[in-house]
Amino acid sequence: VTSEVVDRIYNEYIGNAENRADVRDGLLDAIGDPLFVLSAIEVARYHRDAGNPVYFYEFQHRPSSATGVVPEFVKADHADEIAFVFGKPFLAGDV
């Protein structure tokens, strides 16, 4: 990795940070984008190229169950939307 690449990544995710919370959020985005977003975009493109309609979303609604469990800065964790899509009985084993 060249210093130019490192500089571009830094500037994209942390370069405009005004406080520690901005640095934290930028770092989380820098980690999450390659782990979740890039692979999701790649799969979406495969489906699109196969002629299928593709819908892409980012779920950011903080569930009430997160209170006191995860830090306040966390909007929604991976798979938090499942309770909203399928309903709480799906998660409680009542299916």
Chimera marker file (.cmm) of the C-alpha trace (Angstrom):
<marker_set name="trace">
<marker id="1" x="0.000" y="0.000" z="0.000" r="1" g="1" b="0" radius="0.5"/>
<marker id="2" x="1.484" y="3.296" z="-1.046" r="1" g="1" b="0" radius="0.5"/>
<marker id="3" x="1.444" y="6.419" z="1.091" r="1" g="1" b="0" radius="0.5"/>
<marker id="4" x="-0.852" y="8.013" z="-1.515" r="1" g="1" b="0" radius="0.5"/>
<marker id="5" x="-3.454" y="5.282" z="-0.942" r="1" g="1" b="0" radius="0.5"/>
<marker id="6" x="-3.160" y="5.649" z="2.838" r="1" g="1" b="0" radius="0.5"/>
<marker id="7" x="-3.556" y="9.431" z="2.516" r="1" g="1" b="0" radius="0.5"/>
<marker id="8" x="-6.658" y="9.049" z="0.354" r="1" g="1" b="0" radius="0.5"/>
<marker id="9" x="-8.244" y="6.581" z="2.777" r="1" g="1" b="0" radius="0.5"/>
<marker id="10" x="-7.411" y="8.805" z="5.739" r="1" g="1" b="0" radius="0.5"/>
<marker id="11" x="-8.826" y="11.895" z="4.026" r="1" g="1" b="0" radius="0.5"/>
<marker id="12" x="-12.004" y="10.060" z="3.018" r="1" g="1" b="0" radius="0.5"/>
<marker id="13" x="-12.846" y="8.690" z="6.451" r="1" g="1" b="0" radius="0.5"/>
<marker id="14" x="-11.070" y="10.809" z="9.071" r="1" g="1" b="0" radius="0.5"/>
<marker id="15" x="-9.608" y="13.867" z="7.345" r="1" g="1" b="0" radius="0.5"/>
<marker id="16" x="-12.450" y="16.233" z="8.248" r="1" g="1" b="0" radius="0.5"/>
<marker id="17" x="-12.906" y="15.017" z="11.818" r="1" g="1" b="0" radius="0.5"/>
<marker id="18" x="-13.534" y="17.830" z="14.271" r="1" g="1" b="0" radius="0.5"/>
<marker id="19" x="-13.572" y="15.747" z="17.453" r="1" g="1" b="0" radius="0.5"/>
<marker id="20" x="-12.911" y="12.266" z="18.837" r="1" g="1" b="0" radius="0.5"/>
<marker id="21" x="-16.438" y="11.076" z="18.008" r="1" g="1" b="0" radius="0.5"/>
<marker id="22" x="-15.885" y="12.003" z="14.336" r="1" g="1" b="0" radius="0.5"/>
<marker id="23" x="-12.632" y="10.026" z="14.340" r="1" g="1" b="0" radius="0.5"/>
<marker id="24" x="-14.415" y="7.017" z="15.891" r="1" g="1" b="0" radius="0.5"/>
<marker id="25" x="-17.252" y="7.180" z="13.360" r="1" g="1" b="0" radius="0.5"/>
<marker id="26" x="-14.802" y="7.541" z="10.466" r="1" g="1" b="0" radius="0.5"/>
<marker id="27" x="-12.790" y="4.571" z="11.668" r="1" g="1" b="0" radius="0.5"/>
<marker id="28" x="-15.945" y="2.447" z="11.995" r="1" g="1" b="0" radius="0.5"/>
<marker id="29" x="-16.924" y="3.398" z="8.427" r="1" g="1" b="0" radius="0.5"/>
<marker id="30" x="-13.409" y="2.604" z="7.200" r="1" g="1" b="0" radius="0.5"/>
<marker id="31" x="-13.700" y="-0.868" z="8.727" r="1" g="1" b="0" radius="0.5"/>
<marker id="32" x="-17.338" y="-1.488" z="7.793" r="1" g="1" b="0" radius="0.5"/>
<marker id="33" x="-17.172" y="-0.427" z="4.152" r="1" g="1" b="0" radius="0.5"/>
<marker id="34" x="-14.767" y="-3.170" z="3.022" r="1" g="1" b="0" radius="0.5"/>
<marker id="35" x="-16.389" y="-5.793" z="5.270" r="1" g="1" b="0" radius="0.5"/>
<marker id="36" x="-20.053" y="-5.134" z="4.476" r="1" g="1" b="0" radius="0.5"/>
<marker id="37" x="-20.681" y="-2.443" z="1.872" r="1" g="1" b="0" radius="0.5"/>
<marker id="38" x="-18.233" y="-3.445" z="-0.869" r="1" g="1" b="0" radius="0.5"/>
<marker id="39" x="-19.252" y="-7.099" z="-0.833" r="1" g="1" b="0" radius="0.5"/>
<marker id="40" x="-22.950" y="-6.151" z="-0.810" r="1" g="1" b="0" radius="0.5"/>
<marker id="41" x="-22.417" y="-3.873" z="-3.817" r="1" g="1" b="0" radius="0.5"/>
<marker id="42" x="-20.579" y="-6.653" z="-5.640" r="1" g="1" b="0" radius="0.5"/>
<marker id="43" x="-23.437" y="-9.117" z="-5.068" r="1" g="1" b="0" radius="0.5"/>
<marker id="44" x="-25.996" y="-6.476" z="-6.098" r="1" g="1" b="0" radius="0.5"/>
<marker id="45" x="-24.108" y="-5.927" z="-9.353" r="1" g="1" b="0" radius="0.5"/>
<marker id="46" x="-24.125" y="-9.666" z="-10.110" r="1" g="1" b="0" radius="0.5"/>
<marker id="47" x="-27.894" y="-9.739" z="-9.665" r="1" g="1" b="0" radius="0.5"/>
<marker id="48" x="-28.310" y="-6.586" z="-11.761" r="1" g="1" b="0" radius="0.5"/>
<marker id="49" x="-26.114" y="-8.003" z="-14.520" r="1" g="1" b="0" radius="0.5"/>
<marker id="50" x="-28.281" y="-11.152" z="-14.519" r="1" g="1" b="0" radius="0.5"/>
<marker id="51" x="-31.264" y="-8.936" z="-15.340" r="1" g="1" b="0" radius="0.5"/>
<marker id="52" x="-32.876" y="-8.895" z="-11.905" r="1" g="1" b="0" radius="0.5"/>
<marker id="53" x="-34.126" y="-5.815" z="-10.081" r="1" g="1" b="0" radius="0.5"/>
<marker id="54" x="-31.892" y="-4.833" z="-7.181" r="1" g="1" b="0" radius="0.5"/>
<marker id="55" x="-32.749" y="-2.748" z="-4.130" r="1" g="1" b="0" radius="0.5"/>
<marker id="56" x="-30.033" y="-1.514" z="-1.794" r="1" g="1" b="0" radius="0.5"/>
<marker id="57" x="-30.649" y="0.015" z="1.610" r="1" g="1" b="0" radius="0.5"/>
<marker id="58" x="-28.848" y="0.972" z="4.795" r="1" g="1" b="0" radius="0.5"/>
<marker id="59" x="-30.821" y="0.324" z="7.970" r="1" g="1" b="0" radius="0.5"/>
<marker id="60" x="-30.107" y="2.944" z="10.634" r="1" g="1" b="0" radius="0.5"/>
<marker id="61" x="-33.068" y="2.754" z="13.022" r="1" g="1" b="0" radius="0.5"/>
<marker id="62" x="-31.847" y="2.133" z="16.556" r="1" g="1" b="0" radius="0.5"/>
<marker id="63" x="-34.057" y="-0.554" z="18.117" r="1" g="1" b="0" radius="0.5"/>
<marker id="64" x="-35.290" y="0.075" z="21.652" r="1" g="1" b="0" radius="0.5"/>
<marker id="65" x="-33.739" y="-3.251" z="22.682" r="1" g="1" b="0" radius="0.5"/>
<marker id="66" x="-30.303" y="-1.660" z="22.168" r="1" g="1" b="0" radius="0.5"/>
<marker id="67" x="-30.761" y="0.705" z="25.122" r="1" g="1" b="0" radius="0.5"/>
<marker id="68" x="-28.236" y="-0.101" z="27.808" r="1" g="1" b="0" radius="0.5"/>
<marker id="69" x="-26.769" y="-2.934" z="25.714" r="1" g="1" b="0" radius="0.5"/>
<marker id="70" x="-24.783" y="-1.174" z="22.999" r="1" g="1" b="0" radius="0.5"/>
<marker id="71" x="-23.156" y="2.290" z="23.049" r="1" g="1" b="0" radius="0.5"/>
<marker id="72" x="-25.398" y="5.246" z="22.226" r="1" g="1" b="0" radius="0.5"/>
<marker id="73" x="-23.425" y="6.090" z="19.058" r="1" g="1" b="0" radius="0.5"/>
<marker id="74" x="-24.437" y="2.764" z="17.460" r="1" g="1" b="0" radius="0.5"/>
<marker id="75" x="-27.428" y="3.370" z="15.198" r="1" g="1" b="0" radius="0.5"/>
<marker id="76" x="-28.121" y="-0.221" z="14.222" r="1" g="1" b="0" radius="0.5"/>
<marker id="77" x="-26.005" y="-3.339" z="14.293" r="1" g="1" b="0" radius="0.5"/>
<marker id="78" x="-25.705" y="-5.953" z="11.571" r="1" g="1" b="0" radius="0.5"/>
<marker id="79" x="-29.027" y="-7.870" z="11.293" r="1" g="1" b="0" radius="0.5"/>
<marker id="80" x="-30.992" y="-5.489" z="13.570" r="1" g="1" b="0" radius="0.5"/>
<marker id="81" x="-33.525" y="-5.073" z="10.770" r="1" g="1" b="0" radius="0.5"/>
<marker id="82" x="-34.637" y="-8.708" z="11.042" r="1" g="1" b="0" radius="0.5"/>
<marker id="83" x="-37.043" y="-7.962" z="13.905" r="1" g="1" b="0" radius="0.5"/>
<marker id="84" x="-38.565" y="-5.138" z="11.860" r="1" g="1" b="0" radius="0.5"/>
<marker id="85" x="-38.846" y="-7.202" z="8.665" r="1" g="1" b="0" radius="0.5"/>
<marker id="86" x="-40.119" y="-10.484" z="10.136" r="1" g="1" b="0" radius="0.5"/>
<marker id="87" x="-41.443" y="-9.351" z="13.516" r="1" g="1" b="0" radius="0.5"/>
<marker id="88" x="-40.385" y="-10.080" z="17.055" r="1" g="1" b="0" radius="0.5"/>
<marker id="89" x="-41.918" y="-13.589" z="17.187" r="1" g="1" b="0" radius="0.5"/>
<marker id="90" x="-39.341" y="-14.598" z="14.580" r="1" g="1" b="0" radius="0.5"/>
<marker id="91" x="-36.550" y="-13.735" z="17.016" r="1" g="1" b="0" radius="0.5"/>
<marker id="92" x="-38.292" y="-15.113" z="20.096" r="1" g="1" b="0" radius="0.5"/>
<marker id="93" x="-38.728" y="-18.595" z="18.626" r="1" g="1" b="0" radius="0.5"/>
<marker id="94" x="-42.521" y="-18.305" z="18.452" r="1" g="1" b="0" radius="0.5"/>
<marker id="95" x="-42.699" y="-19.163" z="14.743" r="1" g="1" b="0" radius="0.5"/>
<link id1="1" id2="2" r="1" g="1" b="0" radius="0.2"/>
<link id1="2" id2="3" r="1" g="1" b="0" radius="0.2"/>
<link id1="3" id2="4" r="1" g="1" b="0" radius="0.2"/>
<link id1="4" id2="5" r="1" g="1" b="0" radius="0.2"/>
<link id1="5" id2="6" r="1" g="1" b="0" radius="0.2"/>
<link id1="6" id2="7" r="1" g="1" b="0" radius="0.2"/>
<link id1="7" id2="8" r="1" g="1" b="0" radius="0.2"/>
<link id1="8" id2="9" r="1" g="1" b="0" radius="0.2"/>
<link id1="9" id2="10" r="1" g="1" b="0" radius="0.2"/>
<link id1="10" id2="11" r="1" g="1" b="0" radius="0.2"/>
<link id1="11" id2="12" r="1" g="1" b="0" radius="0.2"/>
<link id1="12" id2="13" r="1" g="1" b="0" radius="0.2"/>
<link id1="13" id2="14" r="1" g="1" b="0" radius="0.2"/>
<link id1="14" id2="15" r="1" g="1" b="0" radius="0.2"/>
<link id1="15" id2="16" r="1" g="1" b="0" radius="0.2"/>
<link id1="16" id2="17" r="1" g="1" b="0" radius="0.2"/>
<link id1="17" id2="18" r="1" g="1" b="0" radius="0.2"/>
<link id1="18" id2="19" r="1" g="1" b="0" radius="0.2"/>
<link id1="19" id2="20" r="1" g="1" b="0" radius="0.2"/>
<link id1="20" id2="21" r="1" g="1" b="0" radius="0.2"/>
<link id1="21" id2="22" r="1" g="1" b="0" radius="0.2"/>
<link id1="22" id2="23" r="1" g="1" b="0" radius="0.2"/>
<link id1="23" id2="24" r="1" g="1" b="0" radius="0.2"/>
<link id1="24" id2="25" r="1" g="1" b="0" radius="0.2"/>
<link id1="25" id2="26" r="1" g="1" b="0" radius="0.2"/>
<link id1="26" id2="27" r="1" g="1" b="0" radius="0.2"/>
<link id1="27" id2="28" r="1" g="1" b="0" radius="0.2"/>
<link id1="28" id2="29" r="1" g="1" b="0" radius="0.2"/>
<link id1="29" id2="30" r="1" g="1" b="0" radius="0.2"/>
<link id1="30" id2="31" r="1" g="1" b="0" radius="0.2"/>
<link id1="31" id2="32" r="1" g="1" b="0" radius="0.2"/>
<link id1="32" id2="33" r="1" g="1" b="0" radius="0.2"/>
<link id1="33" id2="34" r="1" g="1" b="0" radius="0.2"/>
<link id1="34" id2="35" r="1" g="1" b="0" radius="0.2"/>
<link id1="35" id2="36" r="1" g="1" b="0" radius="0.2"/>
<link id1="36" id2="37" r="1" g="1" b="0" radius="0.2"/>
<link id1="37" id2="38" r="1" g="1" b="0" radius="0.2"/>
<link id1="38" id2="39" r="1" g="1" b="0" radius="0.2"/>
<link id1="39" id2="40" r="1" g="1" b="0" radius="0.2"/>
<link id1="40" id2="41" r="1" g="1" b="0" radius="0.2"/>
<link id1="41" id2="42" r="1" g="1" b="0" radius="0.2"/>
<link id1="42" id2="43" r="1" g="1" b="0" radius="0.2"/>
<link id1="43" id2="44" r="1" g="1" b="0" radius="0.2"/>
<link id1="44" id2="45" r="1" g="1" b="0" radius="0.2"/>
<link id1="45" id2="46" r="1" g="1" b="0" radius="0.2"/>
<link id1="46" id2="47" r="1" g="1" b="0" radius="0.2"/>
<link id1="47" id2="48" r="1" g="1" b="0" radius="0.2"/>
<link id1="48" id2="49" r="1" g="1" b="0" radius="0.2"/>
<link id1="49" id2="50" r="1" g="1" b="0" radius="0.2"/>
<link id1="50" id2="51" r="1" g="1" b="0" radius="0.2"/>
<link id1="51" id2="52" r="1" g="1" b="0" radius="0.2"/>
<link id1="52" id2="53" r="1" g="1" b="0" radius="0.2"/>
<link id1="53" id2="54" r="1" g="1" b="0" radius="0.2"/>
<link id1="54" id2="55" r="1" g="1" b="0" radius="0.2"/>
<link id1="55" id2="56" r="1" g="1" b="0" radius="0.2"/>
<link id1="56" id2="57" r="1" g="1" b="0" radius="0.2"/>
<link id1="57" id2="58" r="1" g="1" b="0" radius="0.2"/>
<link id1="58" id2="59" r="1" g="1" b="0" radius="0.2"/>
<link id1="59" id2="60" r="1" g="1" b="0" radius="0.2"/>
<link id1="60" id2="61" r="1" g="1" b="0" radius="0.2"/>
<link id1="61" id2="62" r="1" g="1" b="0" radius="0.2"/>
<link id1="62" id2="63" r="1" g="1" b="0" radius="0.2"/>
<link id1="63" id2="64" r="1" g="1" b="0" radius="0.2"/>
<link id1="64" id2="65" r="1" g="1" b="0" radius="0.2"/>
<link id1="65" id2="66" r="1" g="1" b="0" radius="0.2"/>
<link id1="66" id2="67" r="1" g="1" b="0" radius="0.2"/>
<link id1="67" id2="68" r="1" g="1" b="0" radius="0.2"/>
<link id1="68" id2="69" r="1" g="1" b="0" radius="0.2"/>
<link id1="69" id2="70" r="1" g="1" b="0" radius="0.2"/>
<link id1="70" id2="71" r="1" g="1" b="0" radius="0.2"/>
<link id1="71" id2="72" r="1" g="1" b="0" radius="0.2"/>
<link id1="72" id2="73" r="1" g="1" b="0" radius="0.2"/>
<link id1="73" id2="74" r="1" g="1" b="0" radius="0.2"/>
<link id1="74" id2="75" r="1" g="1" b="0" radius="0.2"/>
<link id1="75" id2="76" r="1" g="1" b="0" radius="0.2"/>
<link id1="76" id2="77" r="1" g="1" b="0" radius="0.2"/>
<link id1="77" id2="78" r="1" g="1" b="0" radius="0.2"/>
<link id1="78" id2="79" r="1" g="1" b="0" radius="0.2"/>
<link id1="79" id2="80" r="1" g="1" b="0" radius="0.2"/>
<link id1="80" id2="81" r="1" g="1" b="0" radius="0.2"/>
<link id1="81" id2="82" r="1" g="1" b="0" radius="0.2"/>
<link id1="82" id2="83" r="1" g="1" b="0" radius="0.2"/>
<link id1="83" id2="84" r="1" g="1" b="0" radius="0.2"/>
<link id1="84" id2="85" r="1" g="1" b="0" radius="0.2"/>
<link id1="85" id2="86" r="1" g="1" b="0" radius="0.2"/>
<link id1="86" id2="87" r="1" g="1" b="0" radius="0.2"/>
<link id1="87" id2="88" r="1" g="1" b="0" radius="0.2"/>
<link id1="88" id2="89" r="1" g="1" b="0" radius="0.2"/>
<link id1="89" id2="90" r="1" g="1" b="0" radius="0.2"/>
<link id1="90" id2="91" r="1" g="1" b="0" radius="0.2"/>
<link id1="91" id2="92" r="1" g="1" b="0" radius="0.2"/>
<link id1="92" id2="93" r="1" g="1" b="0" radius="0.2"/>
<link id1="93" id2="94" r="1" g="1" b="0" radius="0.2"/>
<link id1="94" id2="95" r="1" g="1" b="0" radius="0.2"/>
</marker_set>
